[in-house]
């Protein structure tokens, strides 16, 4: 069963990566804004690039002393799955380091999300994937029960851990639930956070990575996605200094 679960998760990650280039709306306008504390003006050392037609976020706090930034995010998924592959287009956030290592927080926390399903199709799973750098990961223990919500929403987390680094993951999938079209899903409202850790000290150049979020199709389309397993990239273990 564990092997089957990992295979399914890997297939779903292919769908997420393949969807990276597909905007949620034609003519999407990407904007870039700094992560900055709204009260103090203190910057977190990061810019975020995103499509403001389909998502928005607010910065709750930046704390350089304790090395974190806290975000609240909203996303509206509009486009239905591709009729040939069953894949939904993803929504992405590109994080780019803008300050030196000492002035850049390494802990980025999503405290709450409001995710609306306006696709015309029901969702049976949902996924968060980190891409673009080997030096960023989800902190599994610190993320707690993020993504788990009362029935009918998702009841089970599946973490894809970084090889050789227990407790560090490059993807989170939530299953055993349903988000029907026309409804919304609220991960994080149980006071859990999705915690991303970035090892900025390991990068010679300013660091950049992408947070990908994507729902997935009904189980009947898994056979189509399974054809892509042969091209799944194997993520190397994070090197320790």
Secondary structure, 3 states (H helix, E strand, C coil): CHHHHHHHHHHHHHHHHHCCCCCCCCCCCEEEEEEECCCCCCEEEEEEEEECCCEEEEEEEEECCCCEEEEEEEEEECCCCCCCCCCCCCEEEEEEECCCHHHCCCEEEEEEEEEEECCCCCECCEEEEEECCCCEEEEHHHHCCCCCCCCCCCCEEEEEECCCCCCEEEEEEEECCCECCCCEECCCCCCCCEEEEECHHHCCCCCEEEEEEEECCCHHHHHHHHCCHHHCCCCCCCCCC
